[in-house]
Amino acid sequence: MGFLDAILGRSKPVRPDLDRLFALPSAAVTLQAAAGFLPTGLGSVCFASVEGGAFRGIQEEVRGLLGSPAEFSQDEYGYTWMLARHAPDDIASLVNDLHAVNSSLESAGFGPQLLCSLMGFRDDRDRSLALVYLYKRGTFYPFAPQTGPESAPTEKRDSALELEVRALLADDLEIEADLSRWFPVWGAPGL
């Protein structure tokens, strides 16, 4: 950072560190022991849509990389989601898949299109929770959507649970300090 940047209050952006994803298994153990949240075996990567042949090439490469089937979908905002499925107790394989997909997209020049990755959890009260990795920030945050009657999803967050999980995982993950960057990921595959 230069002198002028310091005076104007500008800072260098945080470089993504995909190896931080490998802290998720430790965080999963903490979540299970302290809050009763178990991994669902679902995880996803979200990126801005890539057009045409490049997108087909990415899909084929990702399917070839992963040991399990990868499902692709687009959300209502036009973002592409890649969903990976594993046995709930095989967290390491899920994290390896998420890391491989992010790394593959990054090395193919699509790093600027990467938005986030998430890993899903559920407790015995059927509450959903995702640990979301913000690619451009290199940080995590918890996202806990509330459910209505009969487990119907709503577009309300369980902020108290999110803050509780933030405190629980402070030693396991690099938690995003700026709460305004804790974006909701309503209906995300893997949640």
NORDATA-V476540 format. One record per backbone hydrogen bond with DSSP energy under -0.5 kcal/mol. CO is the residue of the C=O (numbers start at 1). NH is the residue of the N-H. If there is no record, write none. Layout:
<<CO,NH> <CO,NH>>
This chain:
<<2,6> <3,7> <4,8> <5,9> <5,10> <6,9> <17,20> <18,21> <19,22> <20,23> <21,24> <23,27> <24,28> <25,29> <26,30> <27,31> <28,32> <29,33> <30,34> <31,35> <31,36> <31,37> <32,36> <36,38> <38,122> <41,86> <42,120> <43,84> <44,118> <45,82> <46,115> <46,116> <47,80> <51,54> <51,55> <52,55> <52,56> <53,57> <54,58> <55,59> <56,60> <57,61> <58,62> <59,63> <60,64> <61,65> <62,66> <69,85> <71,83> <73,81> <75,78> <78,49> <79,75> <80,47> <81,73> <81,83> <82,45> <83,71> <84,43> <87,90> <90,94> <91,95> <92,96> <93,97> <94,98> <95,99> <96,100> <97,101> <98,102> <99,103> <100,104> <101,105> <102,106> <103,107> <104,108> <105,110> <106,109> <106,111> <110,113> <110,114> <111,114> <113,48> <115,135> <115,136> <116,46> <117,133> <118,44> <119,131> <120,40> <120,41> <121,129> <122,38> <123,126> <127,123> <129,121> <130,132> <130,143> <131,119> <132,134> <132,141> <133,117> <133,135> <134,137> <134,138> <134,139> <139,134> <140,176> <141,132> <143,130> <144,158> <145,128> <146,154> <148,151> <149,152> <152,148> <156,146> <157,159> <158,162> <159,163> <160,164> <161,165> <162,166> <163,167> <164,168> <165,169> <167,170> <169,172> <169,173> <173,175> <174,140> <177,179> <178,181> <179,182> <181,183> <185,188> <188,191>>
